């Protein structure tokens, strides 16, 4: 079965989480840039897999 496409909202949720993690020192500038690029290029949910898996859940601020 084909995955449904994601939208800007889903991509930007991941980008915001990555930004929080980078601000907490959990990602280097290079890691952050690479992951943000992957998140923004994501088309289906599986494209986002692994971008946050190795990071603790940041406090919600949305």
mmCIF file as Biopython writes it, N, C-alpha, C and O atoms, coordinates in Angstrom:
data_model
#
loop_
_atom_site.group_PDB
_atom_site.id
_atom_site.type_symbol
_atom_site.label_atom_id
_atom_site.label_alt_id
_atom_site.label_comp_id
_atom_site.label_asym_id
_atom_site.label_entity_id
_atom_site.label_seq_id
_atom_site.pdbx_PDB_ins_code
_atom_site.Cartn_x
_atom_site.Cartn_y
_atom_site.Cartn_z
_atom_site.occupancy
_atom_site.B_iso_or_equiv
_atom_site.auth_seq_id
_atom_site.auth_asym_id
_atom_site.pdbx_PDB_model_num
ATOM 1   N N  . UNK A ? 1  ? 0.832  -1.182 0.000  1.0 0.0 1  A 1 
ATOM 2   C CA . UNK A ? 1  ? 0.000  0.000  0.000  1.0 0.0 1  A 1 
ATOM 3   C C  . UNK A ? 1  ? 0.881  1.252  0.000  1.0 0.0 1  A 1 
ATOM 4   O O  . UNK A ? 1  ? 1.899  1.294  0.691  1.0 0.0 1  A 1 
ATOM 5   N N  . UNK A ? 2  ? 0.506  2.234  -0.746 1.0 0.0 2  A 1 
ATOM 6   C CA . UNK A ? 2  ? 1.255  3.480  -0.845 1.0 0.0 2  A 1 
ATOM 7   C C  . UNK A ? 2  ? 0.989  4.356  0.373  1.0 0.0 2  A 1 
ATOM 8   O O  . UNK A ? 2  ? -0.149 4.467  0.829  1.0 0.0 2  A 1 
ATOM 9   N N  . UNK A ? 3  ? 2.031  4.970  0.891  1.0 0.0 3  A 1 
ATOM 10  C CA . UNK A ? 3  ? 1.876  5.892  2.014  1.0 0.0 3  A 1 
ATOM 11  C C  . UNK A ? 3  ? 1.218  7.179  1.543  1.0 0.0 3  A 1 
ATOM 12  O O  . UNK A ? 3  ? 1.445  7.631  0.421  1.0 0.0 3  A 1 
ATOM 13  N N  . UNK A ? 4  ? 0.404  7.764  2.408  1.0 0.0 4  A 1 
ATOM 14  C CA . UNK A ? 4  ? -0.180 9.060  2.109  1.0 0.0 4  A 1 
ATOM 15  C C  . UNK A ? 4  ? 0.872  10.148 2.263  1.0 0.0 4  A 1 
ATOM 16  O O  . UNK A ? 4  ? 1.762  10.046 3.106  1.0 0.0 4  A 1 
ATOM 17  N N  . UNK A ? 5  ? 0.767  11.161 1.465  1.0 0.0 5  A 1 
ATOM 18  C CA . UNK A ? 5  ? 1.722  12.265 1.519  1.0 0.0 5  A 1 
ATOM 19  C C  . UNK A ? 5  ? 1.482  13.108 2.765  1.0 0.0 5  A 1 
ATOM 20  O O  . UNK A ? 5  ? 0.354  13.228 3.242  1.0 0.0 5  A 1 
ATOM 21  N N  . UNK A ? 6  ? 2.558  13.689 3.282  1.0 0.0 6  A 1 
ATOM 22  C CA . UNK A ? 6  ? 2.453  14.587 4.429  1.0 0.0 6  A 1 
ATOM 23  C C  . UNK A ? 6  ? 2.469  16.023 3.924  1.0 0.0 6  A 1 
ATOM 24  O O  . UNK A ? 6  ? 2.789  16.287 2.765  1.0 0.0 6  A 1 
ATOM 25  N N  . UNK A ? 7  ? 2.121  16.940 4.811  1.0 0.0 7  A 1 
ATOM 26  C CA . UNK A ? 7  ? 2.085  18.347 4.453  1.0 0.0 7  A 1 
ATOM 27  C C  . UNK A ? 7  ? 3.107  19.159 5.236  1.0 0.0 7  A 1 
ATOM 28  O O  . UNK A ? 7  ? 3.904  18.621 6.005  1.0 0.0 7  A 1 
ATOM 29  N N  . UNK A ? 8  ? 3.063  20.436 5.024  1.0 0.0 8  A 1 
ATOM 30  C CA . UNK A ? 8  ? 3.987  21.368 5.682  1.0 0.0 8  A 1 
ATOM 31  C C  . UNK A ? 8  ? 3.885  21.255 7.197  1.0 0.0 8  A 1 
ATOM 32  O O  . UNK A ? 8  ? 4.900  21.316 7.891  1.0 0.0 8  A 1 
ATOM 33  N N  . UNK A ? 9  ? 2.689  21.093 7.707  1.0 0.0 9  A 1 
ATOM 34  C CA . UNK A ? 9  ? 2.492  21.020 9.162  1.0 0.0 9  A 1 
ATOM 35  C C  . UNK A ? 9  ? 3.316  19.898 9.779  1.0 0.0 9  A 1 
ATOM 36  O O  . UNK A ? 9  ? 3.999  20.113 10.780 1.0 0.0 9  A 1 
ATOM 37  N N  . UNK A ? 10 ? 3.261  18.720 9.203  1.0 0.0 10 A 1 
ATOM 38  C CA . UNK A ? 10 ? 4.013  17.576 9.740  1.0 0.0 10 A 1 
ATOM 39  C C  . UNK A ? 10 ? 5.517  17.807 9.644  1.0 0.0 10 A 1 
ATOM 40  O O  . UNK A ? 10 ? 6.258  17.502 10.578 1.0 0.0 10 A 1 
ATOM 41  N N  . UNK A ? 11 ? 5.960  18.343 8.524  1.0 0.0 11 A 1 
ATOM 42  C CA . UNK A ? 11 ? 7.391  18.620 8.370  1.0 0.0 11 A 1 
ATOM 43  C C  . UNK A ? 11 ? 7.858  19.655 9.387  1.0 0.0 11 A 1 
ATOM 44  O O  . UNK A ? 11 ? 8.906  19.485 10.010 1.0 0.0 11 A 1 
ATOM 45  N N  . UNK A ? 12 ? 7.095  20.716 9.556  1.0 0.0 12 A 1 
ATOM 46  C CA . UNK A ? 12 ? 7.505  21.794 10.457 1.0 0.0 12 A 1 
ATOM 47  C C  . UNK A ? 12 ? 7.444  21.395 11.927 1.0 0.0 12 A 1 
ATOM 48  O O  . UNK A ? 12 ? 8.185  21.947 12.739 1.0 0.0 12 A 1 
ATOM 49  N N  . UNK A ? 13 ? 6.574  20.444 12.290 1.0 0.0 13 A 1 
ATOM 50  C CA . UNK A ? 13 ? 6.567  19.925 13.665 1.0 0.0 13 A 1 
ATOM 51  C C  . UNK A ? 13 ? 7.920  19.285 13.985 1.0 0.0 13 A 1 
ATOM 52  O O  . UNK A ? 13 ? 8.475  19.497 15.063 1.0 0.0 13 A 1 
ATOM 53  N N  . UNK A ? 14 ? 8.435  18.513 13.056 1.0 0.0 14 A 1 
ATOM 54  C CA . UNK A ? 14 ? 9.729  17.868 13.248 1.0 0.0 14 A 1 
ATOM 55  C C  . UNK A ? 14 ? 10.834 18.916 13.295 1.0 0.0 14 A 1 
ATOM 56  O O  . UNK A ? 14 ? 11.737 18.822 14.126 1.0 0.0 14 A 1 
ATOM 57  N N  . UNK A ? 15 ? 10.775 19.903 12.422 1.0 0.0 15 A 1 
ATOM 58  C CA . UNK A ? 15 ? 11.788 20.971 12.409 1.0 0.0 15 A 1 
ATOM 59  C C  . UNK A ? 15 ? 11.787 21.713 13.743 1.0 0.0 15 A 1 
ATOM 60  O O  . UNK A ? 15 ? 12.855 22.021 14.272 1.0 0.0 15 A 1 
ATOM 61  N N  . UNK A ? 16 ? 10.609 22.006 14.296 1.0 0.0 16 A 1 
ATOM 62  C CA . UNK A ? 16 ? 10.548 22.699 15.597 1.0 0.0 16 A 1 
ATOM 63  C C  . UNK A ? 16 ? 11.167 21.845 16.697 1.0 0.0 16 A 1 
ATOM 64  O O  . UNK A ? 16 ? 11.882 22.362 17.556 1.0 0.0 16 A 1 
ATOM 65  N N  . UNK A ? 17 ? 10.898 20.541 16.677 1.0 0.0 17 A 1 
ATOM 66  C CA . UNK A ? 17 ? 11.509 19.653 17.673 1.0 0.0 17 A 1 
ATOM 67  C C  . UNK A ? 17 ? 13.023 19.625 17.530 1.0 0.0 17 A 1 
ATOM 68  O O  . UNK A ? 17 ? 13.747 19.661 18.525 1.0 0.0 17 A 1 
ATOM 69  N N  . UNK A ? 18 ? 13.496 19.561 16.297 1.0 0.0 18 A 1 
ATOM 70  C CA . UNK A ? 18 ? 14.944 19.570 16.067 1.0 0.0 18 A 1 
ATOM 71  C C  . UNK A ? 18 ? 15.560 20.871 16.567 1.0 0.0 18 A 1 
ATOM 72  O O  . UNK A ? 18 ? 16.655 20.867 17.130 1.0 0.0 18 A 1 
ATOM 73  N N  . UNK A ? 19 ? 14.865 21.977 16.363 1.0 0.0 19 A 1 
ATOM 74  C CA . UNK A ? 19 ? 15.365 23.280 16.821 1.0 0.0 19 A 1 
ATOM 75  C C  . UNK A ? 19 ? 15.505 23.299 18.342 1.0 0.0 19 A 1 
ATOM 76  O O  . UNK A ? 19 ? 16.489 23.811 18.876 1.0 0.0 19 A 1 
ATOM 77  N N  . UNK A ? 20 ? 14.520 22.740 19.029 1.0 0.0 20 A 1 
ATOM 78  C CA . UNK A ? 20 ? 14.596 22.676 20.498 1.0 0.0 20 A 1 
ATOM 79  C C  . UNK A ? 20 ? 15.775 21.818 20.944 1.0 0.0 20 A 1 
ATOM 80  O O  . UNK A ? 20 ? 16.499 22.184 21.869 1.0 0.0 20 A 1 
ATOM 81  N N  . UNK A ? 21 ? 15.963 20.688 20.293 1.0 0.0 21 A 1 
ATOM 82  C CA . UNK A ? 21 ? 17.075 19.804 20.658 1.0 0.0 21 A 1 
ATOM 83  C C  . UNK A ? 21 ? 18.419 20.467 20.391 1.0 0.0 21 A 1 
ATOM 84  O O  . UNK A ? 21 ? 19.345 20.328 21.190 1.0 0.0 21 A 1 
ATOM 85  N N  . UNK A ? 22 ? 18.535 21.167 19.306 1.0 0.0 22 A 1 
ATOM 86  C CA . UNK A ? 22 ? 19.791 21.853 19.008 1.0 0.0 22 A 1 
ATOM 87  C C  . UNK A ? 22 ? 20.040 22.932 20.054 1.0 0.0 22 A 1 
ATOM 88  O O  . UNK A ? 22 ? 21.176 23.126 20.486 1.0 0.0 22 A 1 
ATOM 89  N N  . UNK A ? 23 ? 18.991 23.633 20.464 1.0 0.0 23 A 1 
ATOM 90  C CA . UNK A ? 23 ? 19.108 24.654 21.503 1.0 0.0 23 A 1 
ATOM 91  C C  . UNK A ? 23 ? 19.518 24.079 22.852 1.0 0.0 23 A 1 
ATOM 92  O O  . UNK A ? 23 ? 20.123 24.775 23.668 1.0 0.0 23 A 1 
ATOM 93  N N  . UNK A ? 24 ? 19.188 22.805 23.092 1.0 0.0 24 A 1 
ATOM 94  C CA . UNK A ? 24 ? 19.565 22.130 24.336 1.0 0.0 24 A 1 
ATOM 95  C C  . UNK A ? 24 ? 20.945 21.488 24.236 1.0 0.0 24 A 1 
ATOM 96  O O  . UNK A ? 24 ? 21.412 20.860 25.186 1.0 0.0 24 A 1 
ATOM 97  N N  . UNK A ? 25 ? 21.593 21.645 23.089 1.0 0.0 25 A 1 
ATOM 98  C CA . UNK A ? 25 ? 22.936 21.094 22.919 1.0 0.0 25 A 1 
ATOM 99  C C  . UNK A ? 25 ? 22.973 19.626 22.541 1.0 0.0 25 A 1 
ATOM 100 O O  . UNK A ? 25 ? 24.028 18.996 22.621 1.0 0.0 25 A 1 
ATOM 101 N N  . UNK A ? 26 ? 21.852 19.073 22.133 1.0 0.0 26 A 1 
ATOM 102 C CA . UNK A ? 26 ? 21.806 17.652 21.788 1.0 0.0 26 A 1 
ATOM 103 C C  . UNK A ? 26 ? 22.207 17.372 20.352 1.0 0.0 26 A 1 
ATOM 104 O O  . UNK A ? 26 ? 22.465 16.223 19.994 1.0 0.0 26 A 1 
ATOM 105 N N  . UNK A ? 27 ? 22.263 18.403 19.526 1.0 0.0 27 A 1 
ATOM 106 C CA . UNK A ? 27 ? 22.668 18.265 18.130 1.0 0.0 27 A 1 
ATOM 107 C C  . UNK A ? 27 ? 23.717 19.320 17.803 1.0 0.0 27 A 1 
ATOM 108 O O  . UNK A ? 27 ? 23.620 20.464 18.249 1.0 0.0 27 A 1 
ATOM 109 N N  . UNK A ? 28 ? 24.697 18.936 17.037 1.0 0.0 28 A 1 
ATOM 110 C CA . UNK A ? 28 ? 25.646 19.927 16.537 1.0 0.0 28 A 1 
ATOM 111 C C  . UNK A ? 28 ? 24.954 20.734 15.436 1.0 0.0 28 A 1 
ATOM 112 O O  . UNK A ? 28 ? 23.891 20.349 14.949 1.0 0.0 28 A 1 
ATOM 113 N N  . UNK A ? 29 ? 25.553 21.832 15.059 1.0 0.0 29 A 1 
ATOM 114 C CA . UNK A ? 29 ? 24.993 22.654 13.988 1.0 0.0 29 A 1 
ATOM 115 C C  . UNK A ? 29 ? 24.876 21.844 12.701 1.0 0.0 29 A 1 
ATOM 116 O O  . UNK A ? 29 ? 23.885 21.959 11.980 1.0 0.0 29 A 1 
ATOM 117 N N  . UNK A ? 30 ? 25.877 21.033 12.414 1.0 0.0 30 A 1 
ATOM 118 C CA . UNK A ? 30 ? 25.857 20.229 11.191 1.0 0.0 30 A 1 
ATOM 119 C C  . UNK A ? 30 ? 24.756 19.167 11.240 1.0 0.0 30 A 1 
ATOM 120 O O  . UNK A ? 30 ? 24.030 18.980 10.264 1.0 0.0 30 A 1 
ATOM 121 N N  . UNK A ? 31 ? 24.632 18.470 12.380 1.0 0.0 31 A 1 
ATOM 122 C CA . UNK A ? 31 ? 23.575 17.461 12.517 1.0 0.0 31 A 1 
ATOM 123 C C  . UNK A ? 31 ? 22.198 18.114 12.355 1.0 0.0 31 A 1 
ATOM 124 O O  . UNK A ? 31 ? 21.318 17.583 11.677 1.0 0.0 31 A 1 
ATOM 125 N N  . UNK A ? 32 ? 22.036 19.264 12.987 1.0 0.0 32 A 1 
ATOM 126 C CA . UNK A ? 32 ? 20.773 19.988 12.901 1.0 0.0 32 A 1 
ATOM 127 C C  . UNK A ? 32 ? 20.455 20.341 11.448 1.0 0.0 32 A 1 
ATOM 128 O O  . UNK A ? 32 ? 19.342 20.093 10.983 1.0 0.0 32 A 1 
ATOM 129 N N  . UNK A ? 33 ? 21.399 20.906 10.742 1.0 0.0 33 A 1 
ATOM 130 C CA . UNK A ? 33 ? 21.176 21.304 9.348  1.0 0.0 33 A 1 
ATOM 131 C C  . UNK A ? 33 ? 20.831 20.102 8.472  1.0 0.0 33 A 1 
ATOM 132 O O  . UNK A ? 33 ? 19.936 20.180 7.630  1.0 0.0 33 A 1 
ATOM 133 N N  . UNK A ? 34 ? 21.535 19.000 8.670  1.0 0.0 34 A 1 
ATOM 134 C CA . UNK A ? 34 ? 21.271 17.799 7.874  1.0 0.0 34 A 1 
ATOM 135 C C  . UNK A ? 34 ? 19.872 17.248 8.135  1.0 0.0 34 A 1 
ATOM 136 O O  . UNK A ? 34 ? 19.161 16.867 7.205  1.0 0.0 34 A 1 
ATOM 137 N N  . UNK A ? 35 ? 19.487 17.209 9.404  1.0 0.0 35 A 1 
ATOM 138 C CA . UNK A ? 35 ? 18.171 16.663 9.748  1.0 0.0 35 A 1 
ATOM 139 C C  . UNK A ? 35 ? 17.046 17.594 9.285  1.0 0.0 35 A 1 
ATOM 140 O O  . UNK A ? 35 ? 16.008 17.128 8.816  1.0 0.0 35 A 1 
ATOM 141 N N  . UNK A ? 36 ? 17.250 18.887 9.415  1.0 0.0 36 A 1 
ATOM 142 C CA . UNK A ? 36 ? 16.236 19.837 8.945  1.0 0.0 36 A 1 
ATOM 143 C C  . UNK A ? 36 ? 16.061 19.700 7.437  1.0 0.0 36 A 1 
ATOM 144 O O  . UNK A ? 36 ? 14.935 19.726 6.940  1.0 0.0 36 A 1 
ATOM 145 N N  . UNK A ? 37 ? 17.148 19.555 6.717  1.0 0.0 37 A 1 
ATOM 146 C CA . UNK A ? 37 ? 17.056 19.385 5.261  1.0 0.0 37 A 1 
ATOM 147 C C  . UNK A ? 37 ? 16.262 18.130 4.924  1.0 0.0 37 A 1 
ATOM 148 O O  . UNK A ? 37 ? 15.427 18.148 4.019  1.0 0.0 37 A 1 
ATOM 149 N N  . UNK A ? 38 ? 16.513 17.050 5.639  1.0 0.0 38 A 1 
ATOM 150 C CA . UNK A ? 38 ? 15.757 15.811 5.403  1.0 0.0 38 A 1 
ATOM 151 C C  . UNK A ? 38 ? 14.288 15.984 5.747  1.0 0.0 38 A 1 
ATOM 152 O O  . UNK A ? 38 ? 13.420 15.499 5.021  1.0 0.0 38 A 1 
ATOM 153 N N  . UNK A ? 39 ? 13.999 16.675 6.855  1.0 0.0 39 A 1 
ATOM 154 C CA . UNK A ? 39 ? 12.608 16.892 7.260  1.0 0.0 39 A 1 
ATOM 155 C C  . UNK A ? 39 ? 11.868 17.730 6.227  1.0 0.0 39 A 1 
ATOM 156 O O  . UNK A ? 39 ? 10.733 17.416 5.868  1.0 0.0 39 A 1 
ATOM 157 N N  . UNK A ? 40 ? 12.493 18.772 5.757  1.0 0.0 40 A 1 
ATOM 158 C CA . UNK A ? 40 ? 11.834 19.660 4.798  1.0 0.0 40 A 1 
ATOM 159 C C  . UNK A ? 40 ? 11.656 19.015 3.430  1.0 0.0 40 A 1 
ATOM 160 O O  . UNK A ? 40 ? 10.790 19.426 2.658  1.0 0.0 40 A 1 
ATOM 161 N N  . UNK A ? 41 ? 12.466 18.015 3.126  1.0 0.0 41 A 1 
ATOM 162 C CA . UNK A ? 41 ? 12.347 17.302 1.853  1.0 0.0 41 A 1 
ATOM 163 C C  . UNK A ? 41 ? 11.397 16.114 1.946  1.0 0.0 41 A 1 
ATOM 164 O O  . UNK A ? 41 ? 11.101 15.481 0.933  1.0 0.0 41 A 1 
ATOM 165 N N  . UNK A ? 42 ? 10.918 15.803 3.147  1.0 0.0 42 A 1 
ATOM 166 C CA . UNK A ? 42 ? 10.055 14.632 3.350  1.0 0.0 42 A 1 
ATOM 167 C C  . UNK A ? 42 ? 8.772  14.739 2.540  1.0 0.0 42 A 1 
ATOM 168 O O  . UNK A ? 42 ? 8.190  15.815 2.402  1.0 0.0 42 A 1 
ATOM 169 N N  . UNK A ? 43 ? 8.350  13.610 2.015  1.0 0.0 43 A 1 
ATOM 170 C CA . UNK A ? 43 ? 7.124  13.538 1.218  1.0 0.0 43 A 1 
ATOM 171 C C  . UNK A ? 43 ? 6.096  12.625 1.894  1.0 0.0 43 A 1 
ATOM 172 O O  . UNK A ? 43 ? 4.898  12.908 1.866  1.0 0.0 43 A 1 
ATOM 173 N N  . UNK A ? 44 ? 6.563  11.540 2.497  1.0 0.0 44 A 1 
ATOM 174 C CA . UNK A ? 44 ? 5.694  10.580 3.176  1.0 0.0 44 A 1 
ATOM 175 C C  . UNK A ? 44 ? 6.209  10.394 4.598  1.0 0.0 44 A 1 
ATOM 176 O O  . UNK A ? 44 ? 7.373  10.689 4.872  1.0 0.0 44 A 1 
ATOM 177 N N  . UNK A ? 45 ? 5.361  9.908  5.515  1.0 0.0 45 A 1 
ATOM 178 C CA . UNK A ? 45 ? 5.772  9.779  6.916  1.0 0.0 45 A 1 
ATOM 179 C C  . UNK A ? 45 ? 7.083  9.018  7.129  1.0 0.0 45 A 1 
ATOM 180 O O  . UNK A ? 45 ? 7.865  9.376  8.010  1.0 0.0 45 A 1 
ATOM 181 N N  . UNK A ? 46 ? 7.329  7.994  6.349  1.0 0.0 46 A 1 
ATOM 182 C CA . UNK A ? 46 ? 8.558  7.221  6.554  1.0 0.0 46 A 1 
ATOM 183 C C  . UNK A ? 46 ? 9.817  8.043  6.272  1.0 0.0 46 A 1 
ATOM 184 O O  . UNK A ? 46 ? 10.899 7.685  6.738  1.0 0.0 46 A 1 
ATOM 185 N N  . UNK A ? 47 ? 9.694  9.130  5.525  1.0 0.0 47 A 1 
ATOM 186 C CA . UNK A ? 47 ? 10.843 10.014 5.282  1.0 0.0 47 A 1 
ATOM 187 C C  . UNK A ? 47 ? 11.287 10.716 6.562  1.0 0.0 47 A 1 
ATOM 188 O O  . UNK A ? 47 ? 12.435 11.145 6.672  1.0 0.0 47 A 1 
ATOM 189 N N  . UNK A ? 48 ? 10.379 10.833 7.526  1.0 0.0 48 A 1 
ATOM 190 C CA . UNK A ? 48 ? 10.690 11.500 8.797  1.0 0.0 48 A 1 
ATOM 191 C C  . UNK A ? 48 ? 11.242 10.532 9.843  1.0 0.0 48 A 1 
ATOM 192 O O  . UNK A ? 48 ? 11.753 10.958 10.878 1.0 0.0 48 A 1 
ATOM 193 N N  . UNK A ? 49 ? 11.140 9.236  9.574  1.0 0.0 49 A 1 
ATOM 194 C CA . UNK A ? 49 ? 11.602 8.238  10.534 1.0 0.0 49 A 1 
ATOM 195 C C  . UNK A ? 49 ? 13.088 8.390  10.814 1.0 0.0 49 A 1 
ATOM 196 O O  . UNK A ? 49 ? 13.890 8.602  9.904  1.0 0.0 49 A 1 
ATOM 197 N N  . UNK A ? 50 ? 13.433 8.280  12.075 1.0 0.0 50 A 1 
ATOM 198 C CA . UNK A ? 50 ? 14.829 8.329  12.475 1.0 0.0 50 A 1 
ATOM 199 C C  . UNK A ? 50 ? 15.353 9.714  12.780 1.0 0.0 50 A 1 
ATOM 200 O O  . UNK A ? 50 ? 16.441 9.842  13.341 1.0 0.0 50 A 1 
ATOM 201 N N  . UNK A ? 51 ? 14.620 10.755 12.433 1.0 0.0 51 A 1 
ATOM 202 C CA . UNK A ? 51 ? 15.125 12.107 12.656 1.0 0.0 51 A 1 
ATOM 203 C C  . UNK A ? 51 ? 15.109 12.503 14.126 1.0 0.0 51 A 1 
ATOM 204 O O  . UNK A ? 51 ? 15.890 13.358 14.544 1.0 0.0 51 A 1 
ATOM 205 N N  . UNK A ? 52 ? 14.230 11.893 14.912 1.0 0.0 52 A 1 
ATOM 206 C CA . UNK A ? 52 ? 14.124 12.227 16.331 1.0 0.0 52 A 1 
ATOM 207 C C  . UNK A ? 52 ? 14.347 11.032 17.241 1.0 0.0 52 A 1 
ATOM 208 O O  . UNK A ? 52 ? 14.361 11.179 18.463 1.0 0.0 52 A 1 
ATOM 209 N N  . UNK A ? 53 ? 14.521 9.856  16.663 1.0 0.0 53 A 1 
ATOM 210 C CA . UNK A ? 53 ? 14.571 8.609  17.441 1.0 0.0 53 A 1 
ATOM 211 C C  . UNK A ? 53 ? 15.646 8.582  18.521 1.0 0.0 53 A 1 
ATOM 212 O O  . UNK A ? 53 ? 15.436 7.978  19.573 1.0 0.0 53 A 1 
ATOM 213 N N  . UNK A ? 54 ? 16.779 9.214  18.294 1.0 0.0 54 A 1 
ATOM 214 C CA . UNK A ? 54 ? 17.889 9.153  19.243 1.0 0.0 54 A 1 
ATOM 215 C C  . UNK A ? 54 ? 17.901 10.351 20.198 1.0 0.0 54 A 1 
ATOM 216 O O  . UNK A ? 54 ? 18.896 10.592 20.881 1.0 0.0 54 A 1 
ATOM 217 N N  . UNK A ? 55 ? 16.799 11.099 20.242 1.0 0.0 55 A 1 
ATOM 218 C CA . UNK A ? 55 ? 16.721 12.287 21.089 1.0 0.0 55 A 1 
ATOM 219 C C  . UNK A ? 55 ? 15.569 12.133 22.080 1.0 0.0 55 A 1 
ATOM 220 O O  . UNK A ? 55 ? 14.535 11.553 21.749 1.0 0.0 55 A 1 
ATOM 221 N N  . UNK A ? 56 ? 15.752 12.655 23.299 1.0 0.0 56 A 1 
ATOM 222 C CA . UNK A ? 56 ? 14.688 12.654 24.280 1.0 0.0 56 A 1 
ATOM 223 C C  . UNK A ? 56 ? 13.561 13.564 23.809 1.0 0.0 56 A 1 
ATOM 224 O O  . UNK A ? 56 ? 13.789 14.500 23.042 1.0 0.0 56 A 1 
ATOM 225 N N  . UNK A ? 57 ? 12.367 13.292 24.262 1.0 0.0 57 A 1 
ATOM 226 C CA . UNK A ? 57 ? 11.241 14.169 23.910 1.0 0.0 57 A 1 
ATOM 227 C C  . UNK A ? 57 ? 11.424 15.512 24.607 1.0 0.0 57 A 1 
ATOM 228 O O  . UNK A ? 57 ? 11.524 15.559 25.833 1.0 0.0 57 A 1 
ATOM 229 N N  . UNK A ? 58 ? 11.469 16.616 23.837 1.0 0.0 58 A 1 
ATOM 230 C CA . UNK A ? 58 ? 11.587 17.928 24.469 1.0 0.0 58 A 1 
ATOM 231 C C  . UNK A ? 58 ? 10.248 18.337 25.078 1.0 0.0 58 A 1 
ATOM 232 O O  . UNK A ? 58 ? 9.207  17.810 24.684 1.0 0.0 58 A 1 
ATOM 233 N N  . UNK A ? 59 ? 10.260 19.260 26.024 1.0 0.0 59 A 1 
ATOM 234 C CA . UNK A ? 59 ? 8.992  19.733 26.583 1.0 0.0 59 A 1 
ATOM 235 C C  . UNK A ? 59 ? 8.144  20.360 25.485 1.0 0.0 59 A 1 
ATOM 236 O O  . UNK A ? 59 ? 8.668  21.041 24.604 1.0 0.0 59 A 1 
ATOM 237 N N  . UNK A ? 60 ? 6.826  20.131 25.537 1.0 0.0 60 A 1 
ATOM 238 C CA . UNK A ? 60 ? 5.929  20.727 24.544 1.0 0.0 60 A 1 
ATOM 239 C C  . UNK A ? 60 ? 5.849  22.232 24.753 1.0 0.0 60 A 1 
ATOM 240 O O  . UNK A ? 60 ? 5.736  22.724 25.876 1.0 0.0 60 A 1 
ATOM 241 N N  . UNK A ? 61 ? 5.911  22.941 23.639 1.0 0.0 61 A 1 
ATOM 242 C CA . UNK A ? 61 ? 5.767  24.409 23.687 1.0 0.0 61 A 1 
ATOM 243 C C  . UNK A ? 61 ? 4.792  24.893 22.641 1.0 0.0 61 A 1 
ATOM 244 O O  . UNK A ? 61 ? 4.635  26.098 22.447 1.0 0.0 61 A 1 
ATOM 245 N N  . UNK A ? 62 ? 4.125  23.955 21.952 1.0 0.0 62 A 1 
ATOM 246 C CA . UNK A ? 62 ? 3.205  24.359 20.882 1.0 0.0 62 A 1 
ATOM 247 C C  . UNK A ? 62 ? 1.866  24.781 21.407 1.0 0.0 62 A 1 
ATOM 248 O O  . UNK A ? 62 ? 0.986  25.149 20.629 1.0 0.0 62 A 1 
#
